[in-house]
């Protein structure tokens, strides 16, 4: 196995083997490279045009971090059409693992053999075989996560990669000359992502990084990749605090009266954050159409938000507020402020009822600094939920290519995330994009938490929540338990146990619940607090389910997470389920248990410790 570089420069020849249009790999630009320096952590290549291409490699305890830098030492402008973040060749593997993702159905494991993907080399080794996949737009987790794992089932060796790129990205699996595979990935290229970039004399360009892990199971390599992420967690959010989000309580219609009612009910329940979600701004003709204005709705919050935030603090909770500040709704006064909105081919990008701010525009940054940062700071909010509910698409104007325009604007959005943290030190930020569309590591490193999904009340929640352990830290994965007055005991257990896969977030009809319903919730909160260390610091070692469909899950799921001598075991039964036993854990004893695993759509959790 060898790390190397793939690139394609304009004017250079494409490779043959019927690959043009499938891949830009193996072009003359790559074949022209010669190594001039090979030191620990850095390989420097040179080509005939006097460009230097530097493969940056950092070895960490369990992972390797790689990126590529292109340096133009020529007298002319050079146009990059592809530059790999990572490229590895000579991999022996017979299975490919990817994580598929759509709205409210994130992270489904897709495993295929080399034969199923038709990646066997041709009979005379002349034809290129390519499996290329990725995502276009500003929602980097849509269809696929930027993740890939290869397995050699004969030796039980795995290699996995996670790409840190918040906009259009791609990964490729290739074979040609022999029975080994190459994997290549990075920014979505000229063919796939409408991207090319001009590099002037003396300029450099460095790709987004990728992180690679090797291990003996999919659990091993995923755990290494996730633990390699270094999120900027707010100091106040280090303790796995529980939140309540009122969206599934008021359905976009919060007011000072109903927020006070919620706060009164939650007082003394061990809830750390109370988040006011969408609908606190604009007029009462549809909150989603007024995104972009951020004028406080005085009918709902007379005198502004401060008295409501203060009341939440008086109830010993941290007040939170929702924004979707990168977008502009159809009824916003800014909807036709086209000077500051993103365009493609000179036409304002309109997606449904939304348009998008140009986040690199100083006017936009100044406007949002006042509308977002000043509002949060002046009213004393300590928690910010940042939502993002559609995608820019293939790209936008403002650079030499649509893909580069997109890359620059998404980087500008990330810069605004950092600006918020700089100007409101300690604020807890939640990354939400219709749930899970931005659960990508460079985004996750900017925030304390993230919405794991918009699957707030579906029976597939535990499946999705378990999926997330492969790609994000469970301590950042916010999972909702929505309570309804008509919920049975089984349903409350099921909903509460779902949150044991990550961060607990409550919502729903909490002031209409009976004392017995509240007793189950209180017991669940207590159990969550006893296992929070395993959620935060443990390793997932088992996740078995036989579910195929998420809308109507059939079967059961058994999940185990380990920390030192303790285990967290979570079992869920779905439709047509079989009984689940943990008798096989005979060398462990039960410390604590919660739930009732009686029949279909029931759940139970155990905290166990190893016996001598």
Residue, then its C-alpha position, 0 to 999 in steps of 0.5 A: x500500500x502506497x500513499x501518492x498524489x493524483x492531479x489533472x492540469x488543464x492542457x494535459x492529456x487524459x488517461x486512456x483505457x476508456x476512462x475519460x469522463x469517468x475519472x481524471x486520475x492517471x492523467x499525464x499530469x500525474x504521470x509527469x511527476x517525479x519525487x525530489x524529496x521524501x522525508x518523514x511527513x512530506x513527499x515533494x514532487x516536481x513536474x516538467x512545468x516547475x510545479x511542486x506538489x507536496x503530499x503532507x502526511x502527519x502520523x498520529x497515534x491511530x490515524x494518518x492525516x493527509x492533504x496535498x499542496x500545489x505550488x506554482x513556480x512557473x511564470x504562467x497561471x496554471x489551472x487545476x482541474x483535480x487535486x487529490x486530498x488522499x490517494x492510496x494504491x496497492x490495496x488488497x480488498x474484496x468488500x467496500x463499505x459506504x454510508x448512505x444518507x437521505x433526509x431522516x434516514x442518515x448513515x445506512x451502511x451499504x456493503x458490496x463486494x468487488x464483484x457486485x461493484x464490477x471492479x474486477x480488472x479487465x482480462x488484459x488489464x487495459x481498461x480502467x474500472x471506476x466507482x466514483x461517488x460523492x456529493x454536490x452542493x452545500x449539504x455535504x451529507x446527502x446520498x453519502x457521507x464523505x466516508x469509505x472503508x475497504x475490507x480484506x475478508x481473508x486477513x480481516x484488515x480494514x482501511x477507512x478514510x474520512x474526508x474533511x470537506x464541507x462542500x462538493x466532494x468525491x471519492x473514487x475506487x479504481x483498478x486497472x493493472x492488477x488485482x489491487x485497488x486504488x482509492x482517491x478523494x478530495x474536492x469534487x473535480x472538473x468533471x464531477x463537481x464543476x470545479x477548477x482553480x487558477x493558480x498564479x505564479x508564486x501561489x499555493x493551494x492546499x486541499x481539505x484534509x483526509x484522515x485514514x485509519x487501519x484496523x481489524x474490524x469496521x468498529x475499529x477503524x470507525x472508532x479511530x476516525x471518530x476519535x481523531x476529530x477535534x471539535x471545539x466543545x464549549x467548556x460549559x458543554x463538557x458534561x453531557x447536559x440534557x436539552x429541551x427543544x420546544x419545536x415539537x411542542x409549539x410547532x414553530x409558534x413559540x411565545x413568552x407564555x408557552x416558553x414560561x409554561x415549559x420552563x416551569x414544568x422543566x424546573x428541577x428536572x435536570x435539564x441544562x438547556x431550553x431552546x427556543x426554535x423557529x418562529x420567534x421572528x417575523x410575522x405570523x404568516x409562516x416562519x419559514x417564509x420570513x427567514x432572513x429578517x430576524x425582527x423579533x415578533x413583538x406579538x409573541x414576545x412583547x418587549x423582545x426576547x430578553x425577559x424570556x431568556x431571563x426567565x429560563x435562566x431563573x429556572x436554572x437552565x441556559x436559554x437557546x435560540x434557533x437561526x437559519x442565517x445563511x438563507x433568505x425566505x420568500x417573504x423576507x424584505x431581503x428576498x430581492x436584495x440580489x446584490x448580496x445573494x448568490x447567483x449562478x450564471x448571473x441568475x439568483x439561485x432560488x430553491x423552493x422558497x429560499x435564496x442564499x446570502x453570499x457569506x463572503x460579502x462584507x455587507x452580509x457579514x455586517x448585517x448578520x453580525x447585528x441580526x445574529x451575534x448582537x441579538x444573542x449577546x444582548x439577550x443573554x443566550x448561551x446556546x445557538x442552534x444553526x439550521x440549514x434547510x436546503x442546498x446551493x447546488x452545483x455551485x455559484x458565481x464569484x470565482x473562476x468556476x462554479x465549484x470554486x465559487x461554492x467552495x469559497x462561500x461555504x468556507x465563508x460560512x464556516x468563518x462566520x461560525x468561528x466569528x460567533x464563538x470569538x464574539x460570544x466566548x463559551x456559547x454552545x453551538x448546534x450544527x443542524x441541517x434539516x437534521x443530518x445534512x452537515x454531519x461532516x467532520x470539518x463542520x463538526x469540529x466547529x460546534x459542540x453538538x449536532x442534530x443527528x437527524x430530523x427523525x424526531x418521532x419515527x420508529x427508525x430513530x434507534x437505527x439512525x442513532x446507532x449509525x451515527x457512531x461510525x462517523x461522529x462523536x456520540x457526545x455530539x450526536x443530539x437525539x430527540x425523545x418527543x413525548x405525547x400525552x397519549x404515549x404508552x409506557x412502552x413508547x416512553x421507554x422506547x423514546x427515552x432509550x433512543x437518546x442513550x446513543x448520544x445526547x438527550x434532547x426532550x420535546x413534546x407535550x410535557x405539560x400534559x403528561x401524567x405523574x406516572x409518565x413523568x416517573x418513567x422520564x425521570x428514571x430515564x434521565x437518571x439512567x442517562x446520567x449514569x451512562x454519560x461517561x460511556x456514551x462520551x468516552x467509550x467504544x462501540x463494539x457491536x451493532x447488530x440489526x436485520x432491518x432493511x427498511x427505515x419507514x417500516x423497520x422489521x426485526x431487532x437491534x442489539x448495540x453494545x458500547x464499552x468503557x474499561x470494565x463497563x458495558x452499555x447494552x441497548x436493545x430495540x425490538x421492531x415489527x415482527x421481532x424476536x426475543x433478545x437476550x443478553x445471557x451471552x454476557x455471562x462474565x458481566x453483572x447488571x448494575x442498572x437497567x431501564x425499559x421493558x423489552x416485552x414485544x414489538x416496538x419496545x426497548x431496554x438498556x442495561x449498564x453492566x460491569x465485568x465480574x472477576 
